[in-house]
Amino acid sequence: MNDKVFGYSHQSIDETDVKAVTDVLNSAFLTCGPKIKEFEQAICNYTGAKYCVAVSNATAGLHIAVLAAGLKSGDEGITSPMTFLSSANCICFAGAKPVFADINPETANIDPAEITKHISPRTKVIIPVHFAGQSCDMEKISAIAQKNNLIVIEDAAHALGSDYKGTKVGSCKYSDMTVFSFHPVKNITTAEGGAVTTNNEELYHKLLALRTHGVYKEGEMQKTWEYEMRELGYNYRMNELQAALGISQLQKIEKFKQRRREIVDYYNKNLRLPHLIEMPFSNACFHLYPILIDNREDFYFKAREKGLNLQVHYIPVHTQPYYARFGYKYGDYPHAEAYYEKCISLPLYPNLTNEDLVEIIHRIKEIL
């Protein structure tokens, strides 16, 4: 019997990645060196964005993005309840109120029609989350934002490599900023890490300052040691080791995308279980493959017994105890809650072989 254990995701590291990191260890800089700019430029070249700011993780990226957008106490930001906590927590970090808009059950992405229902005079930002790697319908969301003078920050933690209507996610064609994650389970990894892209020069300089203690070093300062702290910032810098790994990983993103899509197609053809639908406007670099299962808890534990360490994505954010202080409760967002009751994510990462997929399908069918 094959006793191999499969998790829902895993980093894909090869010898070129190892060498990239080792070269930095043998270099003059471990932080604040040239690899950061090189990685940022590589992301710009890939996505088509004008500017990029690499950060320590995607949560940090979301935090400085909402601050650069000017979000503050008394404001509101709209996001999806079907996401990891950071998408809403970043609004709280700024002292503002998170407001949720329900999802489209076919995609688990935020529904643009639901966004319009929750806009108030206090709304300042919209944070659409590209769930499982598929882009939200950004053209519709952009139109809503322009009509209401709102800033759009794409949470693309799942979606590096994905396309929307022929444009790379991260190009910011339909948004003001886009935030990526490079956690080990994501489409590329820097161990931990993230990045924010934008086409707005003013936002770019704000992001740079917020990443490094609120410090600016341009203007009338002539001496190389001079700097000005003009606002309260943070130490959200990425280091050279992470950046070098990111450069190496980014060179493989299209290969990773192809394999992820092959695995999704294989599951679709061989399992025929309810799953998320890819929209005509999408060409996703899938981060997750969630299926919908009745009696999900029973399936989850039986899968673990068979060496399938699957994961649930996600517990709706509005149901978390912390968010009760805003008055949220079960029943507020029925589509997100109904999705959560059945969703579970199957293994999806480039290193899975065809033989692995046959074994995974075999184990799942033994449970069903």
Buried (B, 14 or more C-beta within 10 A) or exposed (E): EEEEEBBBBBBBBEEEBEEBBEBBEEBEBEBEBEBBEBBBEBBBEBBBBBBBBBBBBBBBBBBBBBBBBEBEEEBBBBBBBBBBBBBBBBBBBBEBBBBBBBBBBEBBBBBBEBBBEBBEEEBBBBBBBBBBBBBBBBBBBBEBBEEBEBBBBBBBBBBBBBBBBEBBBBBBBBBBBBBBBBBBBBBBBBBBBBBBBBBBEEBBBBBBBBBBBBBBEEEEEEEEEEBBEEEEBBEBBBBBBBBBBBBBBBBBBEEBBEBBBBBBEBBEEBBEEEBBEBBEBBBBBBBBBBBBBEEBEEBBEBBEEBBBEBBBBBBBBBBBEEBEEBEBEEEBBEBBBBBBEBBBBBBBBBEBEEEBBEBBBEBBEEBE
